[in-house]
Amino acid sequence: MRAPSGAGGFVFSAPYYAPSPFMPGVGVGVGVGGGSGLSLILLGFAAFVLVSGFLSDRSEGSVLTATQKTTVLKLQVGLLGMARSFQRDLDRIAESADTSTPAGLHFVLTETTLSLLRHPDWCISGHSYVDVKRSMEEGESRFNQLSIEERGKFDEETLVNVDSIKRHKSRSQKDNGFSNEYIVVTILVAAEGVHKLPAINSSADLKEALQKLASIPTSKTLAVEVLWTPQNENDTLSERQLLEDYPLLRPL
């Protein structure tokens, strides 16, 4: 069962000193309707998506080569549905971020992690994943795979910011038939060099992971994607949806 959501998002793409650009022509905001007709249930929630390209705001002495190690990191957090102000924080970040600049992209990463750090009582589960690749090309490929996996859980993308050009789409209004209780946030990062995250087994582990993501320098940040579902503060995910679509989340 796919995560019941429409999705919104940002796209950032910048020139980069590599054989190919990162995620060229990615279409954020396009309606998503794939999947098995037998198992797919469209429930009309909304989600937020931020997608970036590899960044090129570096001095000449720090240009990333195609053979340098790249780390792809994923942090996923489950929150109680009462975290309405957190959803508003994410909407504020979505509306205000200048995704056409490396600094603006890093702003989204730090503001998202700081917002989670400010609300530890709402965080009930987590999952981390780290994959160190031998080259930028391999890192790009893995980042794209994770992005597709996560975005494939959404039915719609309703809030879009592509190179700071914003677009809204009304979400589908469909009754899900469940009691809604949760919110899920996913942060994907590709960074130059080798980086680590702790396995998430406690609130202390989650705090450490968020701090590590927030401390990645702008100059090392190659790509960022932030997704949350639902985007509408009047919606949340049911426990059933949480367990089926995010089975790797572990209680804190």
NORBEL-V356967 format. One line per field, one symbol per residue. ss: DSSP state (a for helix, b for strand, c for the rest). phi: phi as a letter, one per 30 degrees, with the letter a starting at -180 (. if undefined). burial: # if it has 16 or more other ideal C-beta (glycine too) atoms within 10 Angstrom, else .. Layout:
ss: ???
phi: ???
burial: ???
This chain:
ss: cccccbbbbbbccccccccccccccccccccccccccccccccccbbbbbbccccccccaaacccccccbbbbbbbbbbbcccaaaaaaaaaaaaacccccaaaaaaaaaaaaaaaaacaaabbbbbbbbbbbccaaaaaaaaaaaaaaaacccccbbbbbbccbbbbcccccccccccbbbbbbbbbbbbbccccccccccaaaaaaaaaaaacccaaabbbbbbbbbcccccccbbaaaaaaaccccbbc
phi: .dddacbblcbbbbebdaebdchdidccjdecbdjdddcdbdcidbbcbbbccdcbdbdddbddcdcddbccbbbbbcbdddddddededdddddcdcddbeddddedddddddddddbddddcaaabbbbccdbdddddddedddddeddddccbbcbbbchiccbcbdddcbddicdcbbbbcbccbcbdicbbbddcbaddddeddddddddddedcdcabbbbbbdddddcbcdddddddcbdddced
burial: .#############.#.#...##..#.##..#.........##############..#.....#....###########.#.#..##.###.##..#.####.##########.##.....#######.####..#####.###.##..##.##########......#.##...#...#############..#.##.#....###.##.###.#.#.##############.####..##..##..##.#
